[in-house]
Amino acid sequence: MKHRNKTFDFTLMLPPLLLSGFGIVMVYSASMVTSMLEGDPATDLMVKQLIWFLVGLVAFLFTSFFNYKFYPKLTKWIVLLLFTGLLAVEFFGITLNNSRSWILIGPFSVQPSEFVKIGLIIYLASVYTKKQAYIGDFFKGVLPPLVVTGVLLGLIILQPDIGTAAIIFSIACTVILSSGIKVRHISFLALIGITVLIALSIHMVTDEKFSRFSGAYHPFEDPEDGGYQLIQSYIAIGTGGLSGLGLGQGIQKLGYLTQAESDFIMAVISEELGIFGVLFVLVNLLLIILRGLFIAKKCQNQFGTLLAIGISSMVGIQAMINLGAISGLLPITGVPLPFVSYGGTSLVVMLLSTGILNNIARHVNYHRFQYEGEAETEDHAEQNTFTKQRSFS
């Protein structure tokens, strides 16, 4: 029991909760004016985000204590639920922001593709752990999980939700590359992936989506359309300076910067809280990512290692895509900032996932303290033997 009380990893427990709480405050600041203009209470989106946070907190606590080694036994059910959720979108989904990605449940909308992120990580980590004995055999050890991954990605692309599909594809690649497959298989998969991406680009990229790409790198050539959103983001970031205009005092959220509470919430943070607010978010995200990778390195269980790598990469990749979009380094794809942006399903999935990461850390810490305790016991035994020898002499 003494060892178990020391296994809580506060470096992993506190940052997700701090970011989530901070995100609720910033969602209120970014959305209060537009909510009132639309006839809703100023606290409308904040209350919804708070409710989702409470749901996510329950998931966070549950997965923090639920033994991660039990997940491989649930893999088939997890994959079945993922397919069911995505198929339900095709039949019962609603369209928001030009994507049919949500299912309406009362006043709340749920995005099943968000659950594919953590579900696919668990599936790939479990399958590739079981296939370690023949991981060098491409058709037997590598290919079967890729078929499942490809079908899931295909259903998400059909919605269409290119941003979420890109994140899931990147996460899957990270887990697969970490599983120990051969270099020639990696090269072959990379070639296939590039070919598929080119084919999708030719057949699915509309004028609107192409304007997002051109707007990201040449925003001032089309300041009223394709480059408008990014230019407003630049203004918000540049206005904030060192300390910002003050919480709630931002200008760009007043109808200039659309989706200020979700995709562009970091621009609002920069404008209102300056570089200090930005650093608060970045430092906490880095703590989660780096600590997660450290736990993956220390974990003696292959499944736990791949699971920790997958979750850490999920947080890192999603943060990178969001921050890249608001700064003009990447096209705008509608990807929320982890823990901070408005979006209930994303928040729940992030808290649930970091709860799993915490459970892996607890197992790693428990075995470390157990080992140190055994070593300490051996040292005491040697010291007692030495003391007895001296007393007899």
Summary of the structure (lengths in Angstrom):
residues: 393
radius of gyration: 23.6
end to end distance: 39.7
largest distance: 93.5
contacts: 1331
relative contact order: 0.15
helix: 75%
strand: 3%
